[in-house]
Amino acid sequence: MSVPEPAPRTSANPGPPYWIFVPALLISAFPLWASAPGGRLLALSALLPALCGIVLRARRQMAGASICAVIVLAWYWLPPLLLFFVASMRGHAILVVYFGLFIIPVGIFALVATISFAKRVGVGWAAGAVMAAFIPCLILAGAAERAERLKYTTPQPADPMSLTTDLLALHRCNQDFSRAHPDKGYAESLEQLGPQGTQCLSASLTGGVDNKFTVRYVPGARSASGAIETYSLSAWETAPKATNWTTIYSNESGLIWYRLETPAGPMKAQLEQVYPGSDFAAVLRCVQERDPTHVRIYRGGNDPVKITTRDEYIRNCIYGAVFSSADTFSLDGYEYRYRFSDYQFEVSARPATYGETRLRSFLAIGRLGENDRLATLSVYATPQNRAARPQDPLAMAEEVGLPLSTGVAREEYCGNQLCP
């Protein structure tokens, strides 16, 4: 009696198809070769499961190959899910469309691969791959949302701009006081400028506390004639709520510096942006063009504006300027005026409203040299309510957007005084 041979056993799990692993091999190869260590680690986390999956599939170890396929499919789902969460959290339709250009093709491939995997191995394996990608994305999205909320709830240093208006008013009042009392010079104390004095400052500011800052006014020593010719202002946060805090310094020049103080040490001081800056430099570039007839300027059309005179060029060159006369215009809180001869030019700028958002006035005097190149240029500034003159101190380079190679000054803030 012959015994029938047992039928060969077939695995209930036919295993994932080989093609599922191929994109992971190709995509991870380049980051592995070109990326930094962090990128290489991520590339290996996709490359190794893909290689192992192919080897195990060839050796007909289908359970192990399926586990590798779950990891690889999770990597396919990770980019579209992550980008979808980012676009949804931002809430901008344009962002969703932008990310959609990447989400849709990658998502379609991930979906096709997952369906193929589910048909061969089972829905449970395929669902595990999707969940393996979805859960990290959900955790990352939650962490990002929490970080965004903490950014607005974590105590921050006080904004120095919140005190700028008051400091400009203080400078304006003190300049007015000095002009009205040339024998006394600047005020001895803030009280002389407040309700009990000239009534120029508010009671809170003369009391030394305003807008989350404590302000200290220090008059300079009297001159031989008995007048106070200098003063300094310093301000610091009254009750800092953060580990970092802001300090502010100014003096009779009208310049305002602010600096962030940290436990590790102070940061570099910055000038408060109450100056013309790059606008002034742009005006200078336009005015110093001696022969602009060769320049083409396009204004809202394909045909260039035909330039015949130097004044016409300046009028078309300065973007955003509102001209009130042939040589006078306003631009970002300043009233400009220019004049030029053949090889020389001057540009003056005064605050449109003195002491409110701007304080210092400027005067640039330049001369052109060989080949119409700039030969000399000096910029002067004054905090007084008048036009700047060549007898005034040089302006700061940052104030007028010019390099230090021109005739400008350079000063920095050191604690409660100017750096030497």
C-alpha positions as CSV (number, residue, x, y, z in Angstrom):
1,M,0.0,0.0,0.0
2,S,1.6,3.2,-1.0
3,V,1.4,6.3,1.1
4,P,0.6,9.5,-0.8
5,E,3.2,12.2,-0.6
6,P,2.0,15.3,1.4
7,A,1.1,18.2,-0.8
8,P,3.7,21.1,-0.6
9,R,2.7,23.7,2.0
10,T,1.9,27.1,0.8
11,S,2.2,30.2,2.9
12,A,-1.1,31.9,3.7
13,N,0.9,35.2,3.4
14,P,2.1,35.5,-0.2
15,G,4.3,38.5,0.8
16,P,4.6,42.0,-0.4
17,P,5.4,42.6,-4.1
18,Y,9.0,43.5,-4.9
19,W,8.2,46.8,-6.5
20,I,7.1,48.3,-3.2
21,F,10.7,48.4,-2.0
22,V,12.3,49.8,-5.1
23,P,11.3,53.5,-4.7
24,A,12.7,53.5,-1.2
25,L,16.0,52.2,-2.5
26,L,16.2,54.8,-5.2
27,I,15.0,57.8,-3.1
28,S,17.2,57.1,0.0
29,A,20.4,56.5,-2.0
30,F,21.0,60.2,-2.8
31,P,20.5,61.6,0.7
32,L,22.7,58.9,2.0
33,W,25.5,60.1,-0.3
34,A,25.0,63.8,-0.1
35,S,23.3,64.7,3.2
36,A,24.6,65.7,6.6
37,P,24.7,63.1,9.3
38,G,21.1,63.8,10.3
39,G,19.9,63.3,6.7
40,R,21.9,60.1,6.4
41,L,20.2,58.7,9.5
42,L,16.8,59.3,8.0
43,A,17.9,57.8,4.7
44,L,19.1,54.7,6.4
45,S,15.8,54.3,8.2
46,A,14.2,53.8,4.8
47,L,17.0,52.1,3.0
48,L,17.6,49.3,5.4
49,P,14.0,48.1,5.6
50,A,13.8,48.2,1.8
51,L,16.9,46.0,1.5
52,C,15.8,43.7,4.2
53,G,12.4,43.4,2.7
54,I,13.8,42.4,-0.7
55,V,16.2,39.8,0.9
56,L,13.5,38.3,3.1
57,R,11.0,38.2,0.2
58,A,13.5,36.3,-1.9
59,R,14.1,33.8,1.0
60,R,10.3,33.4,1.2
61,Q,10.3,34.7,4.8
62,M,7.0,36.5,4.2
63,A,6.3,37.7,7.7
64,G,9.6,39.4,8.0
65,A,9.2,40.9,4.5
66,S,5.8,42.2,5.4
67,I,7.1,43.9,8.5
68,C,9.8,45.6,6.4
69,A,7.0,46.6,3.9
70,V,5.0,48.2,6.7
71,I,8.0,50.4,7.6
72,V,8.6,51.3,3.9
73,L,5.0,52.1,3.3
74,A,4.9,54.3,6.4
75,W,7.8,56.3,4.9
76,Y,5.7,56.7,1.7
77,W,2.8,58.0,3.7
78,L,4.9,60.3,6.0
79,P,5.6,63.2,3.5
80,P,2.0,63.7,2.2
81,L,0.5,63.4,5.7
82,L,3.0,65.7,7.3
83,L,2.6,68.3,4.5
84,F,-1.2,68.1,4.8
85,F,-1.0,68.8,8.6
86,V,1.3,71.7,8.0
87,A,-0.9,73.2,5.3
88,S,-4.0,72.7,7.5
89,M,-2.5,74.3,10.6
90,R,-1.4,77.4,8.6
91,G,-5.0,77.7,7.3
92,H,-4.0,79.4,4.0
93,A,-5.7,78.1,0.8
94,I,-2.6,79.1,-1.3
95,L,-0.4,77.0,1.0
96,V,-2.7,74.0,0.6
97,V,-2.6,74.4,-3.2
98,Y,1.2,74.8,-3.1
99,F,1.7,71.7,-1.0
100,G,-0.9,69.9,-3.1
101,L,1.6,69.8,-6.0
102,F,3.7,67.5,-3.9
103,I,1.0,65.8,-1.8
104,I,-1.1,64.5,-4.6
105,P,1.4,62.5,-6.7
106,V,3.2,61.1,-3.6
107,G,-0.1,60.4,-1.9
108,I,-1.4,58.6,-5.0
109,F,1.7,56.4,-5.1
110,A,1.4,55.6,-1.4
111,L,-2.3,54.7,-1.8
112,V,-1.6,52.4,-4.8
113,A,1.2,50.6,-3.0
114,T,-0.9,50.2,0.1
115,I,-3.9,48.8,-1.8
116,S,-1.6,46.3,-3.5
117,F,-0.1,45.4,-0.2
118,A,-3.5,44.9,1.4
119,K,-4.7,42.6,-1.4
120,R,-1.6,40.3,-1.0
121,V,-1.0,40.4,2.7
122,G,-4.2,41.7,4.4
123,V,-6.0,44.8,5.4
124,G,-4.5,44.7,8.9
125,W,-0.9,44.9,7.6
126,A,-1.8,47.8,5.3
127,A,-3.7,49.7,8.1
128,G,-0.6,49.2,10.3
129,A,1.5,51.0,7.7
130,V,-0.8,54.0,7.5
131,M,-1.1,54.2,11.3
132,A,2.7,54.0,11.6
133,A,2.9,57.2,9.6
134,F,-0.2,58.9,10.9
135,I,0.7,58.7,14.6
136,P,4.2,60.5,14.3
137,C,2.6,63.2,12.1
138,L,-0.1,63.7,14.7
139,I,2.5,64.0,17.5
140,L,4.6,66.4,15.5
141,A,1.6,68.5,14.6
142,G,0.6,68.7,18.2
143,A,4.1,69.6,19.3
144,A,4.3,72.4,16.6
145,E,0.9,73.8,17.6
146,R,2.0,73.9,21.3
147,A,5.3,75.6,20.4
148,E,3.4,78.2,18.4
149,R,1.1,78.9,21.4
150,L,4.1,79.1,23.7
151,K,5.8,81.6,21.4
152,Y,3.0,84.0,22.2
153,T,2.4,83.0,25.9
154,T,6.1,82.8,27.0
155,P,7.2,86.2,28.5
156,Q,9.1,88.3,26.1
157,P,11.3,91.4,26.7
158,A,9.5,94.7,26.4
159,D,9.5,96.3,22.9
160,P,11.8,99.3,22.9
161,M,9.6,100.9,20.2
162,S,6.9,101.3,22.9
163,L,9.0,104.0,24.5
164,T,10.2,105.7,21.3
165,T,7.4,108.2,21.1
166,D,8.0,109.3,24.7
167,L,11.7,109.6,24.2
168,L,11.3,111.7,21.0
169,A,8.9,113.9,22.9
170,L,11.4,114.3,25.7
171,H,14.1,115.3,23.2
172,R,11.8,117.8,21.5
173,C,10.8,119.4,24.8
174,N,14.4,119.7,26.0
175,Q,15.5,121.2,22.7
176,D,12.6,123.7,22.9
177,F,13.6,124.5,26.5
178,S,17.2,125.1,25.5
179,R,16.2,127.4,22.7
180,A,13.9,129.4,25.0
181,H,16.5,129.6,27.8
182,P,19.9,129.9,26.1
183,D,21.4,131.0,29.4
184,K,20.3,127.8,31.2
185,G,20.7,125.3,28.4
186,Y,19.0,122.0,28.9
187,A,16.6,121.2,31.7
188,E,18.0,120.3,35.2
189,S,15.3,117.7,35.6
190,L,12.3,116.2,33.9
191,E,10.0,118.2,36.2
192,Q,11.0,121.4,34.4
193,L,9.5,119.9,31.3
194,G,6.4,118.5,32.9
195,P,3.1,119.8,34.2
196,Q,4.8,122.0,36.9
197,G,7.2,123.4,34.3
198,T,6.8,124.0,30.6
199,Q,3.9,121.5,30.5
200,C,5.5,119.8,27.5
201,L,5.7,116.3,29.1
202,S,3.2,114.1,30.8
203,A,3.2,113.5,34.5
204,S,4.0,109.8,34.1
205,L,7.1,110.5,32.1
206,T,8.4,113.2,34.4
207,G,7.9,110.7,37.2
208,G,10.3,108.4,35.5
209,V,8.0,105.5,34.7
210,D,6.1,105.0,31.4
211,N,5.3,102.2,29.0
212,K,6.8,99.4,31.1
213,F,10.1,101.3,31.4
214,T,11.8,103.3,34.1
215,V,13.4,106.4,32.7
216,R,16.4,108.2,34.3
217,Y,17.4,111.7,33.1
218,V,20.9,112.9,34.0
219,P,21.9,116.5,33.1
220,G,25.5,117.2,32.2
221,A,27.9,119.5,34.0
222,R,27.4,123.2,33.7
223,S,29.7,125.1,31.3
224,A,31.7,128.1,32.3
225,S,28.7,130.3,31.5
226,G,26.5,128.2,33.8
227,A,24.5,126.5,31.0
228,I,23.8,122.7,30.8
229,E,25.0,121.7,27.3
230,T,24.6,117.9,27.5
231,Y,22.3,115.3,29.0
232,S,21.8,111.6,28.9
233,L,18.7,109.3,29.1
234,S,18.7,105.7,30.2
235,A,15.7,103.4,30.5
236,W,15.2,99.8,31.6
237,E,12.2,97.5,32.1
238,T,10.5,98.3,35.3
239,A,9.4,94.7,36.0
240,P,11.0,92.3,33.5
241,K,8.9,89.1,33.0
242,A,11.5,87.3,30.9
243,T,15.1,86.1,31.5
244,N,16.1,88.7,28.8
245,W,15.3,92.3,29.2
246,T,15.7,95.5,27.2
247,T,17.8,98.6,28.1
248,I,17.7,101.9,26.2
249,Y,20.1,104.8,26.0
250,S,20.0,108.3,24.5
251,N,21.6,111.7,24.8
252,E,21.4,115.3,23.5
253,S,22.2,114.0,20.0
254,G,18.7,112.6,19.8
255,L,20.0,109.2,18.8
256,I,18.3,106.3,20.6
257,W,20.1,103.0,21.2
258,Y,18.5,99.8,22.6
259,R,20.1,96.6,23.6
260,L,18.9,93.1,24.7
261,E,20.5,92.0,28.0
262,T,20.7,88.3,28.5
263,P,22.1,86.1,31.4
264,A,25.0,85.2,29.1
265,G,25.8,88.8,28.5
266,P,24.6,91.8,26.5
267,M,23.8,91.6,22.8
268,K,25.0,94.2,20.3
269,A,23.3,97.6,20.6
270,Q,21.0,98.7,17.8
271,L,19.9,102.2,16.7
272,E,16.2,102.8,17.0
273,Q,14.8,103.2,13.5
274,V,13.7,106.8,13.6
275,Y,16.0,107.9,10.7
276,P,15.7,107.9,6.9
277,G,18.2,105.1,6.3
278,S,18.2,103.6,2.9
279,D,15.7,106.2,1.6
280,F,18.3,108.9,2.1
281,A,21.0,106.9,0.3
282,A,18.6,106.3,-2.6
283,V,17.9,110.0,-2.9
284,L,21.6,110.7,-2.9
285,R,22.2,108.2,-5.7
286,C,19.5,109.9,-7.8
287,V,20.7,113.5,-7.2
288,Q,24.4,112.7,-7.9
289,E,23.6,111.4,-11.4
290,R,25.2,114.2,-13.5
291,D,24.1,113.2,-17.0
292,P,21.0,111.0,-16.7
293,T,19.8,111.4,-20.3
294,H,21.2,107.9,-21.1
295,V,19.3,106.2,-18.2
296,R,16.0,104.4,-19.0
297,I,13.3,104.4,-16.4
298,Y,10.2,102.3,-16.7
299,R,7.0,103.4,-15.0
300,G,4.0,101.1,-15.3
301,G,4.5,100.3,-19.0
302,N,6.8,98.8,-21.6
303,D,8.0,102.1,-22.9
304,P,10.7,103.8,-20.9
305,V,10.3,107.4,-19.6
306,K,12.3,109.8,-21.8
307,I,14.7,111.8,-19.7
308,T,15.8,115.2,-20.9
309,T,16.8,117.0,-17.8
310,R,18.5,116.3,-14.4
311,D,15.4,117.4,-12.5
312,E,13.2,115.2,-14.5
313,Y,15.4,112.2,-13.8
314,I,15.3,112.9,-10.1
315,R,11.6,113.2,-10.1
316,N,11.3,109.8,-11.8
317,C,14.1,108.1,-10.0
318,I,12.9,108.5,-6.3
319,Y,10.2,105.9,-5.8
320,G,7.4,106.9,-3.5
321,A,8.3,110.6,-3.3
322,V,5.6,113.2,-3.3
323,F,6.8,116.5,-4.8
324,S,5.5,119.8,-3.6
325,S,7.8,121.9,-5.8
326,A,10.5,121.3,-8.4
327,D,13.2,120.6,-5.8
328,T,11.2,119.7,-2.7
329,F,9.4,116.4,-1.9
330,S,8.2,114.3,1.1
331,L,9.2,110.7,1.7
332,D,8.5,108.5,4.7
333,G,8.1,111.2,7.3
334,Y,10.8,113.5,6.0
335,E,10.8,116.6,3.8
336,Y,13.6,116.6,1.3
337,R,15.2,119.4,-0.7
338,Y,18.0,119.2,-3.2
339,R,20.1,121.4,-5.3
340,F,23.1,120.8,-7.6
341,S,25.6,122.5,-9.8
342,D,27.7,120.8,-12.5
343,Y,29.8,118.7,-10.2
344,Q,28.4,119.4,-6.7
345,F,25.2,118.6,-5.0
346,E,23.4,119.0,-1.7
347,V,20.5,117.1,-0.1
348,S,18.7,118.1,3.1
349,A,16.1,116.2,5.0
350,R,14.0,117.5,7.9
351,P,11.2,115.7,9.9
352,A,7.8,116.5,8.5
353,T,6.5,116.7,12.1
354,Y,9.4,117.5,14.4
355,G,9.6,115.3,17.5
356,E,6.7,112.9,16.8
357,T,8.1,110.1,14.7
358,R,11.3,111.7,13.6
359,L,13.7,114.1,15.3
360,R,17.1,114.6,13.6
361,S,17.7,116.7,10.4
362,F,20.3,115.9,7.8
363,L,22.5,117.7,5.2
364,A,24.6,115.9,2.6
365,I,27.2,117.7,0.6
366,G,28.9,115.9,-2.2
367,R,31.2,116.5,-5.1
368,L,31.8,114.4,-8.3
369,G,35.2,113.8,-9.7
370,E,36.8,112.1,-12.7
371,N,34.3,110.1,-14.9
372,D,31.5,111.6,-12.8
373,R,32.3,109.3,-9.9
374,L,31.7,110.4,-6.3
375,A,34.8,112.1,-5.0
376,T,33.7,113.3,-1.6
377,L,30.5,113.1,0.4
378,S,29.8,114.2,4.0
379,V,26.5,114.0,5.9
380,Y,25.8,116.2,8.9
381,A,22.9,115.9,11.4
382,T,21.3,117.9,14.2
383,P,18.6,117.1,16.8
384,Q,17.4,120.7,16.8
385,N,14.3,121.9,15.1
386,R,16.1,123.5,12.2
387,A,18.0,122.5,9.0
388,A,21.3,120.8,9.4
389,R,24.5,122.8,8.7
390,P,28.1,121.9,7.8
391,Q,29.0,123.0,11.4
392,D,26.9,120.2,12.9
393,P,28.3,116.8,13.8
394,L,28.5,114.0,11.3
395,A,25.5,111.7,10.9
396,M,25.7,108.1,11.8
397,A,26.4,105.7,8.9
398,E,23.3,103.6,9.7
399,E,21.1,106.7,9.8
400,V,21.6,107.5,6.2
401,G,22.3,104.1,4.8
402,L,25.9,104.9,3.7
403,P,29.2,102.9,4.1
404,L,31.7,104.1,6.6
405,S,34.1,105.2,3.8
406,T,32.0,108.3,3.3
407,G,31.9,111.3,5.7
408,V,29.8,109.8,8.5
409,A,30.3,109.0,12.1
410,R,30.2,105.6,13.9
411,E,29.2,105.3,17.5
412,E,28.0,102.3,19.6
413,Y,26.3,101.9,22.9
414,C,28.2,100.6,25.9
415,G,26.1,100.1,29.0
416,N,25.0,103.6,30.1
417,Q,27.4,105.5,27.8
418,L,28.7,105.7,24.3
419,C,31.6,103.5,23.4
420,P,34.9,105.4,23.0
